[in-house]
């Protein structure tokens, strides 16, 4: 019912119409050239255009390149295995299923646009194998594979040329706008943290939304290598910029937590914070052009402002203020780092200054769920086994369509928590495509004699449905409808109408996705709540790993991966209030893992007493045990929490004895942050 309301409310814009017309031109051009070259299946050329189109020319080009590589890999594998295994059906479908499952597994782990290569390599093999078997008496496997590669290449070139020449829309300005918005959001949150002193303010949701935006922009930046816009070739610098912004998010979260702690004890210090904010803001704004020497600069009033804060604050707030000072100092330095990188990007410079510890790795530090990837691969294997078995043992002529679409459907949406609703939409689109196919075959196509007539009768349907592509609620219906419609028409040079064969192909195009839906439903699909539980479990595992990481580039990369996981958490729509709270607390906990690393660093200092070193080692063991406990059951047993709190208290008492002031303060700051941000317990004074 909701879909029908969205269809009735759909009002295409001018840009939607231009996009649809460009798609139609690219599709017709690819189809015409395929006819002229007398390729075996011209429908694959126009069908590929329907699949790879996107409003942004860079995304079209990148997807086209990835599709070409994936198709070539799939064609090579199909050419190798099909002739040798075609006479052993069970072994053949076993090898094919394992290959598709393996490719899907790698694709789900990659989490970048290049994952399309691996996914396509898998299901292209299945498609070529199915069509080769169906036409085994007339076309060889090699010719089928070669034709597939040629038709895909033709579609890729036509689409890339049309979208690059006719009113090209570049991705660079959109990314620049989103980066500017993200930077502006961080500025606003910083202002709110230091100027709005209400204890009920919860900034973790706002900061979590920024991590989600960062994850989205990170994926979009990959396409910049394939367009000629303002940010052409700036993928790595943009991704490095985003990595550095996550450091700001961590600093802001830590600062917000310190402010919350201070407010819980006493509010007399707040006037000093307002003055501090004014000086920091004026200092950052004054630095319009950042130089490398500015990366460690602080406002000239910085020390004076914190001295004033210390005089306003009560004794119980002094350690918290020292922690706030450290967080804000790192925040200012990270802000200047981001500003410098952004200035270099806007000037067209790709290099990152050596003074900046780069977080961009050859393999991005993103969250990867091997368990869910394996379950997705297993669902694809089962779908292929079932569909191929039904085809082989039933002898159904249109079984090849069922088998290949089962493989495709099991792959394309498996990255979602629960792909079943989307796959159901795919089935609905296939049904609508079947209705359109029958109308065209029986009522329109018999009158078509020339190519211009074919283009004329296809234009209304293609343009209307493609205009829905840029609108996410309708994409899930329009895309499968168009692809299934084009494939079911089976356009060829020597076109002959066989209504019964076309009807069987429509049935096969519906049966294949149904098999995939059943396999995915019983093996892969999980609820958003289950997905959040898995992510939180990985979160606590990463917390435990941070205990033993020395502070440096490796630690910052680890923090970046944890914040990426927070971004994924914030995409989940859950009903449980307990899970919502756990999702918000995860960001606060992540902001304090630097204190876990500092704890290990302080424990290895030569000037620390043996007794204090033993106490810190015992605390680390307790923290390790606590995180393992949370990794298994998400919530922490109160007995374990009490043991950790008791050990922290023992160390704090040990610090009352004469010690190095710098060492004592740094350790007190870390202990306070661990108690407050990781275990969500107030300071002893606030609790009393």
C-alpha positions in Angstrom: 0.0 0.0 0.0 2.9 2.3 0.8 4.4 1.7 -2.6 1.2 2.7 -4.4 1.1 6.0 -2.3 4.7 6.7 -3.3 3.9 6.0 -7.0 0.9 8.4 -6.8 3.0 11.0 -5.1 5.9 10.7 -7.6 6.6 13.9 -9.4 9.7 13.6 -11.7 11.9 16.7 -11.9 13.7 18.1 -14.9 16.9 16.3 -13.9 15.0 13.0 -13.6 13.7 13.5 -17.2 17.2 14.4 -18.6 18.6 11.3 -16.8 16.0 9.0 -18.3 16.5 10.4 -21.8 20.2 10.0 -21.5 19.7 6.4 -20.4 17.3 5.8 -23.3 19.8 7.2 -25.8 22.6 5.0 -24.4 20.4 1.9 -24.4 19.3 2.4 -28.0 22.8 3.2 -29.2 24.1 0.0 -27.6 21.2 -2.0 -29.0 21.7 -0.6 -32.5 25.4 -1.3 -32.6 24.8 -4.8 -31.3 22.3 -5.3 -34.1 24.8 -4.0 -36.7 27.6 -6.3 -35.3 25.1 -9.2 -35.4 25.9 -10.2 -31.8 24.1 -13.2 -30.4 22.2 -11.5 -27.6 21.8 -7.8 -28.2 19.4 -7.7 -25.2 22.4 -8.0 -22.9 23.8 -4.7 -24.3 20.7 -2.7 -23.5 20.0 -4.6 -20.3 23.4 -3.7 -19.0 22.8 -0.1 -19.7 19.6 -0.3 -17.5 21.7 -1.8 -14.7 24.8 0.5 -14.6 23.2 3.9 -15.1 23.4 6.5 -12.4 22.8 10.3 -12.5 26.5 11.0 -11.8 28.9 10.4 -14.7 31.7 9.3 -12.4 29.6 6.6 -10.8 28.5 5.4 -14.2 32.1 5.2 -15.4 33.4 3.4 -12.3 30.5 0.9 -12.3 31.0 0.3 -16.0 34.7 -0.5 -15.5 34.0 -2.7 -12.5 31.2 -4.5 -14.5 33.6 -5.0 -17.4 36.3 -6.6 -15.2 33.8 -8.7 -13.4 32.2 -9.9 -16.6 35.5 -10.8 -18.1 36.5 -12.8 -15.0 33.1 -14.6 -15.0 33.4 -15.4 -18.7 36.9 -16.9 -18.3 35.7 -19.1 -15.4 32.6 -20.2 -17.3 34.7 -21.1 -20.4 37.0 -23.2 -18.3 34.6 -25.2 -16.1 31.6 -25.6 -18.4 33.1 -27.9 -21.2 34.8 -30.1 -18.6 32.0 -30.6 -16.2 28.8 -30.3 -18.3 28.4 -34.1 -18.5 28.5 -34.4 -14.7 25.6 -32.2 -13.6 26.0 -32.6 -9.8 29.7 -31.8 -9.9 29.1 -29.0 -12.3 26.5 -27.2 -10.2 28.6 -27.9 -7.0 31.7 -26.2 -8.5 29.5 -23.4 -9.9 27.8 -22.8 -6.5 31.1 -22.8 -4.6 32.5 -20.3 -7.1 29.5 -17.9 -6.8 29.5 -18.3 -3.1 33.2 -17.5 -2.8 32.9 -14.4 -5.0 29.9 -13.2 -3.0 31.8 -13.8 0.3 34.8 -11.6 -0.9 32.3 -9.0 -2.2 30.5 -8.7 1.1 33.8 -8.3 3.0 35.1 -5.5 0.7 32.5 -2.9 1.5 33.7 -0.6 -1.3 32.3 0.0 -4.8 35.0 -2.4 -6.2 33.1 -5.2 -4.5 30.9 -5.1 -7.6 33.8 -6.8 -9.5 33.7 -9.9 -7.3 29.9 -10.2 -7.2 29.6 -9.9 -10.9 32.4 -12.4 -11.5 30.3 -14.9 -9.6 26.9 -14.5 -11.1 28.1 -13.8 -14.6 29.7 -17.3 -14.6 26.2 -18.7 -13.7 24.5 -16.7 -16.4 26.9 -17.7 -19.2 26.8 -21.3 -18.1 23.0 -21.3 -18.1 22.6 -19.7 -21.5 25.4 -22.0 -22.9 23.6 -25.1 -21.8 20.2 -23.8 -23.1 21.8 -23.2 -26.5 24.3 -26.0 -26.5 23.3 -27.2 -29.9 23.8 -23.9 -31.7 26.4 -21.8 -29.7 29.7 -22.9 -28.0 30.6 -21.8 -24.5 33.4 -19.8 -25.8 31.2 -17.9 -28.3 28.6 -17.3 -25.6 31.3 -16.0 -23.2 32.9 -13.8 -25.9 29.5 -12.5 -26.9 28.7 -11.6 -23.3 32.0 -9.7 -22.9 31.5 -7.9 -26.2 27.9 -6.9 -25.4 28.8 -5.8 -21.9 31.8 -3.8 -23.3 29.5 -2.2 -25.9 27.0 -1.2 -23.2 29.8 0.1 -21.0 31.3 2.3 -23.7 28.0 3.7 -24.9 26.8 4.5 -21.4 30.1 6.2 -20.4 30.2 8.2 -23.6 26.6 9.4 -23.4 26.8 10.3 -19.7 30.1 12.1 -20.1 29.1 14.1 -23.2 25.4 15.0 -22.8 24.8 17.3 -19.8 27.3 15.5 -17.5 26.6 15.6 -13.8 29.7 15.4 -11.8 30.0 13.8 -8.3 32.7 16.2 -7.1 30.3 19.1 -6.2 28.0 16.7 -4.3 30.9 15.3 -2.3 32.2 18.8 -1.6 28.8 19.9 -0.4 28.5 16.8 1.9 32.0 17.3 3.3 31.3 21.0 4.0 28.1 20.0 5.7 29.9 17.4 7.9 32.5 20.0 8.9 29.8 22.5 9.7 28.0 19.9 11.8 31.1 19.3 13.9 31.5 23.1 14.4 27.9 23.4 15.6 28.2 20.4 17.9 31.4 21.9 19.4 29.6 25.1 20.1 26.7 23.4 21.7 29.0 21.3 23.9 30.8 24.3 25.3 27.9 26.7 25.4 24.7 24.7 26.3 25.3 23.3 29.7 22.2 21.1 30.2 22.8 17.8 31.7 20.1 16.1 29.6 21.9 17.0 26.3 23.0 13.9 24.5 25.4 14.6 21.7 26.2 11.0 21.0 23.3 10.7 18.5 24.3 13.8 16.6 28.0 12.6 16.5 26.8 9.1 15.5 25.0 10.6 12.6 28.3 12.3 11.5 30.0 8.9 11.5 27.2 7.5 9.3 27.7 10.4 6.9 31.5 9.8 6.8 30.9 6.2 5.9 28.6 7.2 3.0 31.1 9.8 1.7 34.0 7.3 2.0 32.2 5.0 -0.5 31.3 7.8 -2.9 34.9 9.1 -3.0 36.0 5.9 -4.8 34.2 7.1 -7.9 36.2 10.4 -8.2 38.9 8.5 -10.1 36.5 8.0 -12.9 35.2 11.5 -13.7 36.5 14.9 -14.8 34.9 17.1 -12.2 36.6 19.5 -9.7 37.7 16.6 -7.4 39.0 14.3 -10.1 41.5 11.8 -8.8 41.0 13.0 -5.2 39.8 9.6 -3.8 42.7 9.0 -1.4 43.0 12.6 -0.1 39.2 12.7 0.5 39.3 9.4 2.3 42.2 10.7 4.4 40.3 13.8 5.2 37.3 11.6 6.4 39.6 9.5 8.5 40.9 12.7 10.2 37.4 13.9 10.8 36.7 10.7 12.7 39.4 11.8 15.1 37.5 15.1 15.6 34.3 13.1 16.4 36.2 11.1 19.0 37.6 14.4 20.5 34.1 16.0 20.6 32.6 12.9 22.2 35.3 12.9 24.9 34.8 16.7 25.5 31.1 16.3 25.8 31.5 13.5 28.4 33.9 15.7 30.4 31.4 18.6 30.4 28.7 16.2 31.5 30.9 15.1 34.4 31.7 18.7 35.4 28.0 19.7 35.3 27.1 16.7 37.6 29.4 18.1 40.3 29.1 21.9 40.1 28.2 24.5 37.5 30.3 27.5 38.7 33.0 26.8 36.1 30.6 27.5 33.1 31.5 31.2 32.6 35.1 30.2 32.1 34.0 27.7 29.4 32.1 30.4 27.5 35.2 32.5 27.4 37.3 29.5 26.3 34.9 28.8 23.5 35.1 32.4 22.2 38.9 32.4 22.2 39.0 29.0 20.4 36.5 30.0 17.8 38.2 33.3 17.1 41.6 31.5 16.8 40.3 28.9 14.4 38.5 31.4 12.2 41.6 33.7 12.1 43.6 30.9 10.5 42.2 31.2 7.0 45.2 29.6 5.3 46.7 26.7 7.3 50.4 26.0 7.1 52.1 22.9 8.5 53.6 24.9 11.3 50.0 25.7 12.5 49.1 22.1 13.1 50.3 22.2 16.7 49.3 25.8 17.4 47.0 26.8 20.2 45.1 30.0 21.0 47.4 32.4 22.9 44.9 32.5 25.8 44.6 28.7 26.0 46.7 28.3 29.2 45.3 31.4 30.8 41.7 30.2 30.1 42.3 26.9 31.8 44.0 28.5 34.7 40.9 30.6 35.1 38.7 27.5 34.9 40.7 25.8 37.6 40.1 28.8 39.9 36.4 28.6 39.2 36.1 24.9 39.7 36.0 23.0 42.9 38.7 20.5 43.9 36.7 17.5 42.7 36.6 18.9 39.2 40.3 19.5 38.8 41.2 16.1 37.2 38.2 16.3 34.9 39.3 19.8 33.8 42.7 18.4 33.1 41.1 15.7 30.9 39.0 18.4 29.1 42.1 20.4 28.4 43.8 17.4 26.8 40.7 16.6 24.7 40.3 20.2 23.5 44.0 20.6 22.7 43.8 17.4 20.5 40.6 18.7 19.0 42.1 22.0 17.9 45.1 20.2 16.4 42.8 17.7 14.5 40.7 20.6 13.2 43.7 22.3 11.7 44.8 19.0 10.2 41.4 18.6 8.5 41.5 22.3 7.3 45.0 21.8 5.9 44.0 18.7 4.0 40.8 20.3 2.7 42.7 23.4 1.5 45.1 21.2 -0.4 42.3 19.2 -2.0 40.5 22.3 -3.1 43.8 23.5 -4.7 44.1 20.3 -6.6 47.0 18.9 -4.6 47.0 15.2 -3.8 49.9 14.9 -1.4 49.5 14.7 2.4 52.1 16.6 4.4 54.6 14.3 6.1 53.8 15.9 9.4 50.4 14.4 9.3 50.1 10.8 10.5 48.1 9.3 7.6 45.4 6.9 8.4 44.6 5.9 4.8 45.7 2.3 4.2 45.9 0.3 1.0 43.0 -1.7 2.4 40.6 0.7 4.2 40.0 0.2 7.9 36.4 -0.7 7.7 34.3 -3.1 9.7 33.9 -6.5 8.1 31.6 -9.3 9.3 33.0 -12.6 8.2 30.1 -14.5 9.8 27.4 -12.7 7.9 29.4 -12.8 4.6 29.7 -16.6 5.0 26.0 -16.9 5.7 25.3 -14.8 2.6 27.6 -17.0 0.5 25.9 -20.2 1.9 22.5 -18.8 0.9 23.7 -18.3 -2.7 25.1 -21.8 -2.8 21.8 -23.3 -1.6 19.8 -21.2 -4.1 22.0 -22.4 -7.0 21.7 -26.0 -5.9 17.9 -25.9 -5.6 17.3 -24.0 -8.9 19.8 -26.1 -10.9 18.4 -29.3 -9.5 14.9 -28.3 -10.5 16.0 -27.3 -13.9 18.0 -30.5 -14.5 15.5 -33.0 -13.1 12.4 -31.4 -14.5 13.8 -30.8 -18.0 11.9 -27.5 -18.1 13.0 -25.5 -21.2 12.8 -22.1 -19.3 14.7 -23.6 -16.3 17.8 -21.8 -17.5 16.1 -18.4 -16.8 15.1 -19.6 -13.3 18.6 -20.9 -12.5 20.4 -17.7 -13.6 18.0 -15.3 -11.9 18.2 -17.4 -8.7 22.0 -16.9 -8.7 21.7 -13.1 -9.5 18.9 -12.5 -6.9 20.9 -14.3 -4.2 23.9 -12.0 -4.8 22.6 -8.5 -5.5 21.0 -7.7 -2.1 22.8 -9.9 0.4 24.6 -7.0 2.0 21.4 -5.9 3.6 20.4 -7.1 7.0 17.2 -8.5 5.7 17.1 -8.6 1.9 13.8 -10.4 1.8 11.6 -7.3 1.4 13.8 -6.0 -1.4 13.9 -9.4 -3.1 10.1 -9.5 -2.8 10.1 -6.2 -4.6 12.3 -7.7 -7.2 9.7 -10.5 -7.7 6.9 -7.9 -7.9 9.0 -6.1 -10.6 9.4 -9.3 -12.5 5.7 -9.9 -12.4 5.0 -6.4 -13.8 7.7 -7.0 -16.4 5.9 -10.1 -17.4 2.7 -8.2 -17.9 4.5 -5.6 -20.0 6.2 -8.3 -22.0 2.9 -10.0 -22.9 1.4 -6.6 -23.9 4.4 -5.8 -26.2 4.7 -9.3 -27.7 1.0 -9.8 -28.5 0.0 -6.2 -29.3 3.0 -4.1 -30.3 6.0 -6.0 -31.5 4.2 -7.7 -34.5 3.9 -4.2 -36.1 7.5 -3.2 -35.6 9.5 -3.6 -38.8 12.3 -1.0 -38.4 14.7 0.0 -35.7 13.3 3.5 -35.4 9.9 1.9 -34.8 11.4 -0.3 -32.0 13.0 2.8 -30.4 9.7 4.7 -30.6 7.6 2.0 -28.9 10.1 1.3 -26.2 10.7 5.0 -25.4 7.6 5.7 -23.2 8.1 2.6 -21.0 11.8 3.0 -20.6 11.8 6.7 -19.9 8.9 6.5 -17.4 10.5 3.7 -15.3 14.1 5.1 -15.5 12.8 8.4 -14.1 12.1 6.5 -10.9 15.7 5.3 -10.5 17.0 8.4 -8.6 14.3 8.0 -6.0 15.2 5.2 -3.5 11.6 4.2 -2.5 10.9 3.5 -6.2 14.3 2.2 -7.4 13.6 -1.3 -6.0 10.5 -1.6 -8.2 11.7 0.3 -11.4 15.1 -1.4 -11.8 14.0 -5.1 -11.7 11.0 -4.3 -13.8 13.1 -2.7 -16.6 15.8 -5.4 -16.5 13.3 -8.3 -16.5 11.3 -6.6 -19.3 14.3 -6.1 -21.5 15.6 -9.6 -21.0 12.1 -11.2 -21.5 11.6 -9.4 -24.8 14.8 -11.2 -26.1 15.5 -8.7 -28.8 17.5 -10.1 -31.7 18.2 -9.3 -35.4 16.1 -12.2 -36.6 13.3 -11.6 -34.2 10.5 -14.2 -34.1 7.6 -14.0 -31.7 7.0 -17.2 -29.6 4.3 -16.2 -27.0 4.6 -19.6 -25.2 8.4 -19.4 -24.9 8.2 -15.8 -23.7 5.6 -16.7 -21.1 7.7 -19.6 -19.8 10.7 -17.2 -19.6 8.5 -14.8 -17.5 7.6 -17.7 -15.2 11.3 -18.6 -14.9 12.2 -15.0 -14.1 9.7 -15.1 -11.2 10.6 -18.6 -10.0 14.3 -17.8 -9.7 14.0 -14.9 -7.3 11.4 -16.8 -5.2 14.0 -19.6 -4.7 16.6 -17.0 -3.8 14.2 -15.3 -1.3 13.6 -18.6 0.5 17.3 -19.4 0.7 18.2 -16.0 2.0 15.2 -15.9 4.4 16.2 -19.2 6.1 20.0 -18.7 6.0 21.1 -15.1 5.8 18.3 -12.8 6.8 18.5 -11.2 10.3 16.6 -8.5 12.0 18.1 -5.0 12.7 18.2 -6.0 16.4 20.3 -9.0 15.6 22.6 -7.0 13.4 23.1 -4.4 16.2 23.9 -7.2 18.6 26.6 -8.5 16.3 28.1 -5.1 15.8 28.1 -4.4 19.5 29.9 -7.7 20.1 32.5 -6.7 17.6 32.7 -3.3 19.3 33.7 -4.9 22.7 36.2 -7.2 21.0 37.8 -4.1 19.5 37.8 -2.4 23.0 39.7 -5.4 24.3 42.2 -5.2 21.5 42.8 -1.6 22.2 44.2 -2.5 25.6 47.4 -3.7 24.0 47.9 -1.2 21.2 50.6 1.5 21.7 49.4 5.0 20.9 50.4 5.8 17.3 49.3 5.4 13.7 48.3 1.7 14.3 46.1 2.8 17.2 44.5 5.6 15.2 43.7 3.2 12.4 42.1 0.9 15.0 40.0 3.8 16.3 39.0 4.7 12.7 37.7 1.2 12.2 35.7 1.4 15.5 34.2 4.7 14.5 33.2 3.1 11.1 31.4 0.5 13.1 29.6 3.2 15.0 28.5 4.7 11.6 27.0 1.3 10.7 25.3 1.1 14.0 23.6 4.4 13.3 22.1 3.1 10.1 20.1 0.5 12.0 16.5 1.2 12.8 15.6 -0.7 16.0 12.7 -0.5 18.4 14.4 -1.7 21.6 15.2 1.3 23.8 17.9 -0.8 25.5 19.6 -1.3 22.2 19.2 2.4 21.3 21.0 3.3 24.5 23.7 0.8 23.9 24.3 2.2 20.4 24.6 5.7 21.8 27.0 4.5 24.6 29.2 2.7 22.1 30.4 6.0 20.7 31.2 7.3 24.2 33.1 4.1 25.0 35.0 4.4 21.7 36.1 7.9 22.6 37.9 6.6 25.7 39.9 3.8 24.2 42.9 6.2 24.0 42.9 5.9 27.8 43.3 2.2 27.5 46.4 2.7 25.4 47.7 5.4 27.7 47.2 3.0 30.6 49.5 0.4 28.9 52.0 3.2 28.0 52.2 4.4 31.7 52.6 0.9 33.0 55.8 0.5 31.0 57.4 3.7 32.1 60.7 3.3 33.9 59.9 5.9 36.6 56.8 4.1 37.9 56.9 2.2 41.2 56.7 -1.6 41.0 53.6 -1.7 43.2 51.8 0.8 41.0 52.9 -1.2 37.9 51.4 -4.4 39.5 48.1 -2.6 40.2 47.8 -1.3 36.6 48.6 -4.8 35.3 45.7 -6.2 37.5 43.4 -3.5 36.2 44.3 -4.4 32.6 43.5 -8.0 33.3 40.2 -7.1 34.8 39.4 -4.8 31.8 40.3 -7.7 29.4 37.9 -10.0 31.4 35.2 -7.4 31.4 35.3 -6.8 27.6 35.3 -10.5 26.9 32.2 -10.8 29.1 30.5 -8.0 27.2 31.6 -9.5 23.9 29.7 -12.6 24.7 26.5 -11.2 26.3 26.7 -7.4 25.6 25.8 -6.4 29.1 28.4 -6.4 31.9 27.8 -8.4 35.1 27.6 -6.0 38.0 30.1 -8.2 39.9 32.7 -7.7 37.3 31.9 -3.9 37.1 32.3 -3.7 40.9 35.7 -5.4 40.7 36.9 -2.9 38.0 35.6 0.1 40.0 37.3 -1.3 43.2 40.7 -1.7 41.4 40.4 1.9 39.9 39.8 3.2 43.5 42.8 1.3 44.8 45.1 2.8 42.1 43.7 6.3 42.8 44.5 5.8 46.5 48.0 4.6 45.6 48.4 7.9 43.7 47.8 9.9 46.9 51.3 9.0 47.9 54.2 11.2 46.6 54.6 10.6 42.9 55.7 12.4 39.8 53.1 15.1 39.3 52.8 14.6 35.5 52.6 10.8 35.8 50.1 11.1 38.6 47.8 13.5 36.6 47.9 11.5 33.4 47.0 8.3 35.2 44.2 10.0 37.1 42.8 11.4 33.9 42.8 8.0 32.3 41.3 6.3 35.3 38.5 9.0 35.4 37.8 8.6 31.7 37.7 4.8 31.9 35.3 5.0 34.9 33.0 7.6 33.3 33.1 6.9 29.6 33.6 3.1 29.4 31.8 1.9 32.5 29.4 4.8 32.7 29.9 5.4 36.4 30.1 9.0 37.9 33.1 10.3 39.8 33.1 9.3 43.4 32.3 12.9 44.5 29.3 13.2 42.1 28.0 9.8 43.2 28.2 10.8 46.8 
